[in-house]
Amino acid sequence: MSTTVEFDLKKEVLAGKKEVIQLRRHFHQHPEASLKEFETIKRIKAELDKLGLPYESVGETGALATLKGGKGAGKTIVLRADIDALELPDRTGKSYQSQNEGLNHACGHDGHASALLGAAKILKNHQQDFAGTIKFAFQQAEEIGAGAKQFVQGGFLDHVDQVFGIHLDSSVPVGKLVATPGAVNASCDIFYIDIVGTSSHVARPQEGRDAVLAAASIVVELQKIVAREIDPLDPAVVGIGILDAGTRYNIVANHARIEGTVRSFSHETRQFLLQRVEEIAKQVAAAHRTEITFERYDAAAPLINEEQATKLAQQVAAAIVGKENVIQNNPKSLGADDFADFLAQAPGVYGRVGTRNLQNSDTQYVHHHEKFDIDEEGLAYATEYHVRYALAYLTDFI
């Protein structure tokens, strides 16, 4: 493409900025919980219908739209946005505050969906400029690690050559874009350990098998895994969030339940941690003459950006905001994102878009805070990041 087209592309992004902001505010006013995004996906499909983009439903609340380039067959890239909200009250006090009590787009997914719709509109306008296929994934249930699995297990990512996604980021100033190689988000596994003992009166403890004591011992022993079995230079977490046991102060408990999480930045460490958690729980329980059942929920793999895709994203980001405003070494996060499941199917990169305004405290709350909000100037950068990356990958256009 020529320099003139490159300039016109930026103009198109800015021309659609108001519409993208309006869409974001609509989604913010009408947030829906994971796997319940029925009205959200209905509105997204209506917008896709306006563009004349065919789409397939993915599960009950996801969609995958397809745009085939006018220059014939070629590579296939998927652009992804998550669409679910959090079960959290909205305390922003803004005119577009949530109208659904107890639900809040406090992680920026409203902006993700609107920016990708804005990108779809621009790319549809340039359909004749590229060969290959661009797919737009509007993914449900990221917050519970259930949405990406529906795309993968349904075969919607089969035969895909590249994947690209972005996340708005309130820790990054607006006007800056992030593309960091390697592992950037940790895996997330949730484990459940049920300990079964035998009840007795506390005055005759020898007649019981104390599930409380066994559970407490398991919790203590699990804390030693990271401290003594993992390389200190390999960040990892084994965390316990719930220990629930007993029915009465004078009864030896016959049941206890532990709920916790394992997080790491590599597939190998992840598997080792999970294996050791289960082994230790079983061994400690046996020492207390109790029994356990162990369950694990796979919420997300480690999110690892592929090197070449990240280099391309850095070039694209530099074309948007200037090389000096591209962050190439953003700190890792032990928070998880199930875009990792997309990256397990095809090489790609997960970028970040700054939405913090240093002069506006309203945009400086952390994600998942009830007052979280964004500087909406970041939406134009998010839209352009999608468009330029897709065209760069398919046409070598930067």
URUR-V548630 format. One record per residue. N is the residue number from 0. SS is DSSP state (helix for helix, strand for strand, loop for the rest). Layout:
n->N ss->SS
n->N ss->SS
This chain:
n->0 ss->loop
n->1 ss->loop
n->2 ss->helix
n->3 ss->helix
n->4 ss->helix
n->5 ss->helix
n->6 ss->helix
n->7 ss->helix
n->8 ss->helix
n->9 ss->helix
n->10 ss->helix
n->11 ss->helix
n->12 ss->helix
n->13 ss->helix
n->14 ss->helix
n->15 ss->loop
n->16 ss->helix
n->17 ss->helix
n->18 ss->helix
n->19 ss->helix
n->20 ss->helix
n->21 ss->helix
n->22 ss->helix
n->23 ss->helix
n->24 ss->helix
n->25 ss->helix
n->26 ss->helix
n->27 ss->helix
n->28 ss->helix
n->29 ss->loop
n->30 ss->loop
n->31 ss->loop
n->32 ss->loop
n->33 ss->loop
n->34 ss->loop
n->35 ss->loop
n->36 ss->loop
n->37 ss->helix
n->38 ss->helix
n->39 ss->helix
n->40 ss->helix
n->41 ss->helix
n->42 ss->helix
n->43 ss->helix
n->44 ss->helix
n->45 ss->helix
n->46 ss->helix
n->47 ss->helix
n->48 ss->helix
n->49 ss->helix
n->50 ss->helix
n->51 ss->loop
n->52 ss->loop
n->53 ss->strand
n->54 ss->strand
n->55 ss->strand
n->56 ss->strand
n->57 ss->strand
n->58 ss->loop
n->59 ss->loop
n->60 ss->loop
n->61 ss->strand
n->62 ss->strand
n->63 ss->strand
n->64 ss->strand
n->65 ss->strand
n->66 ss->strand
n->67 ss->strand
n->68 ss->loop
n->69 ss->loop
n->70 ss->loop
n->71 ss->loop
n->72 ss->loop
n->73 ss->loop
n->74 ss->loop
n->75 ss->strand
n->76 ss->strand
n->77 ss->strand
n->78 ss->strand
n->79 ss->strand
n->80 ss->strand
n->81 ss->strand
n->82 ss->loop
n->83 ss->loop
n->84 ss->loop
n->85 ss->strand
n->86 ss->loop
n->87 ss->loop
n->88 ss->loop
n->89 ss->loop
n->90 ss->loop
n->91 ss->loop
n->92 ss->loop
n->93 ss->loop
n->94 ss->loop
n->95 ss->loop
n->96 ss->loop
n->97 ss->loop
n->98 ss->loop
n->99 ss->loop
n->100 ss->loop
n->101 ss->loop
n->102 ss->loop
n->103 ss->strand
n->104 ss->loop
n->105 ss->loop
n->106 ss->loop
n->107 ss->loop
n->108 ss->helix
n->109 ss->helix
n->110 ss->helix
n->111 ss->helix
n->112 ss->helix
n->113 ss->helix
n->114 ss->helix
n->115 ss->helix
n->116 ss->helix
n->117 ss->helix
n->118 ss->helix
n->119 ss->helix
n->120 ss->helix
n->121 ss->helix
n->122 ss->helix
n->123 ss->helix
n->124 ss->helix
n->125 ss->loop
n->126 ss->helix
n->127 ss->helix
n->128 ss->helix
n->129 ss->loop
n->130 ss->loop
n->131 ss->loop
n->132 ss->strand
n->133 ss->strand
n->134 ss->strand
n->135 ss->strand
n->136 ss->strand
n->137 ss->strand
n->138 ss->strand
n->139 ss->loop
n->140 ss->loop
n->141 ss->loop
n->142 ss->loop
n->143 ss->loop
n->144 ss->loop
n->145 ss->loop
n->146 ss->helix
n->147 ss->helix
n->148 ss->helix
n->149 ss->helix
n->150 ss->helix
n->151 ss->helix
n->152 ss->helix
n->153 ss->loop
n->154 ss->loop
n->155 ss->loop
n->156 ss->loop
n->157 ss->loop
n->158 ss->loop
n->159 ss->loop
n->160 ss->loop
n->161 ss->strand
n->162 ss->strand
n->163 ss->strand
n->164 ss->strand
n->165 ss->strand
n->166 ss->strand
n->167 ss->strand
n->168 ss->strand
n->169 ss->strand
n->170 ss->strand
n->171 ss->strand
n->172 ss->strand
n->173 ss->loop
n->174 ss->loop
n->175 ss->loop
n->176 ss->strand
n->177 ss->strand
n->178 ss->loop
n->179 ss->loop
n->180 ss->loop
n->181 ss->strand
n->182 ss->strand
n->183 ss->strand
n->184 ss->strand
n->185 ss->loop
n->186 ss->loop
n->187 ss->strand
n->188 ss->strand
n->189 ss->strand
n->190 ss->strand
n->191 ss->strand
n->192 ss->strand
n->193 ss->strand
n->194 ss->strand
n->195 ss->strand
n->196 ss->loop
n->197 ss->strand
n->198 ss->loop
n->199 ss->strand
n->200 ss->strand
n->201 ss->helix
n->202 ss->helix
n->203 ss->helix
n->204 ss->helix
n->205 ss->helix
n->206 ss->helix
n->207 ss->loop
n->208 ss->strand
n->209 ss->loop
n->210 ss->helix
n->211 ss->helix
n->212 ss->helix
n->213 ss->helix
n->214 ss->helix
n->215 ss->helix
n->216 ss->helix
n->217 ss->helix
n->218 ss->helix
n->219 ss->helix
n->220 ss->helix
n->221 ss->helix
n->222 ss->helix
n->223 ss->helix
n->224 ss->helix
n->225 ss->helix
n->226 ss->helix
n->227 ss->helix
n->228 ss->helix
n->229 ss->loop
n->230 ss->loop
n->231 ss->loop
n->232 ss->loop
n->233 ss->loop
n->234 ss->loop
n->235 ss->strand
n->236 ss->strand
n->237 ss->strand
n->238 ss->strand
n->239 ss->strand
n->240 ss->strand
n->241 ss->strand
n->242 ss->strand
n->243 ss->strand
n->244 ss->strand
n->245 ss->loop
n->246 ss->loop
n->247 ss->loop
n->248 ss->loop
n->249 ss->loop
n->250 ss->strand
n->251 ss->strand
n->252 ss->loop
n->253 ss->loop
n->254 ss->strand
n->255 ss->strand
n->256 ss->strand
n->257 ss->strand
n->258 ss->strand
n->259 ss->strand
n->260 ss->strand
n->261 ss->strand
n->262 ss->strand
n->263 ss->strand
n->264 ss->loop
n->265 ss->loop
n->266 ss->helix
n->267 ss->helix
n->268 ss->helix
n->269 ss->helix
n->270 ss->helix
n->271 ss->helix
n->272 ss->helix
n->273 ss->helix
n->274 ss->helix
n->275 ss->helix
n->276 ss->helix
n->277 ss->helix
n->278 ss->helix
n->279 ss->helix
n->280 ss->helix
n->281 ss->helix
n->282 ss->helix
n->283 ss->helix
n->284 ss->helix
n->285 ss->helix
n->286 ss->helix
n->287 ss->loop
n->288 ss->loop
n->289 ss->loop
n->290 ss->strand
n->291 ss->strand
n->292 ss->strand
n->293 ss->strand
n->294 ss->strand
n->295 ss->strand
n->296 ss->strand
n->297 ss->strand
n->298 ss->strand
n->299 ss->strand
n->300 ss->loop
n->301 ss->loop
n->302 ss->strand
n->303 ss->strand
n->304 ss->strand
n->305 ss->loop
n->306 ss->helix
n->307 ss->helix
n->308 ss->helix
n->309 ss->helix
n->310 ss->helix
n->311 ss->helix
n->312 ss->helix
n->313 ss->helix
n->314 ss->helix
n->315 ss->helix
n->316 ss->helix
n->317 ss->helix
n->318 ss->helix
n->319 ss->helix
n->320 ss->helix
n->321 ss->loop
n->322 ss->helix
n->323 ss->helix
n->324 ss->helix
n->325 ss->strand
n->326 ss->strand
n->327 ss->loop
n->328 ss->loop
n->329 ss->loop
n->330 ss->loop
n->331 ss->loop
n->332 ss->strand
n->333 ss->loop
n->334 ss->loop
n->335 ss->loop
n->336 ss->loop
n->337 ss->loop
n->338 ss->helix
n->339 ss->helix
n->340 ss->helix
n->341 ss->helix
n->342 ss->helix
n->343 ss->loop
n->344 ss->loop
n->345 ss->loop
n->346 ss->loop
n->347 ss->strand
n->348 ss->strand
n->349 ss->strand
n->350 ss->strand
n->351 ss->strand
n->352 ss->strand
n->353 ss->strand
n->354 ss->strand
n->355 ss->strand
n->356 ss->loop
n->357 ss->loop
n->358 ss->loop
n->359 ss->loop
n->360 ss->helix
n->361 ss->helix
n->362 ss->helix
n->363 ss->loop
n->364 ss->loop
n->365 ss->loop
n->366 ss->loop
n->367 ss->loop
n->368 ss->loop
n->369 ss->loop
n->370 ss->loop
n->371 ss->loop
n->372 ss->loop
n->373 ss->loop
n->374 ss->loop
n->375 ss->loop
n->376 ss->loop
n->377 ss->helix
n->378 ss->helix
n->379 ss->helix
n->380 ss->helix
n->381 ss->helix
n->382 ss->helix
n->383 ss->helix
n->384 ss->helix
n->385 ss->helix
n->386 ss->helix
n->387 ss->helix
n->388 ss->helix
n->389 ss->helix
n->390 ss->helix
n->391 ss->helix
n->392 ss->helix
n->393 ss->helix
n->394 ss->helix
n->395 ss->loop
n->396 ss->loop
n->397 ss->loop
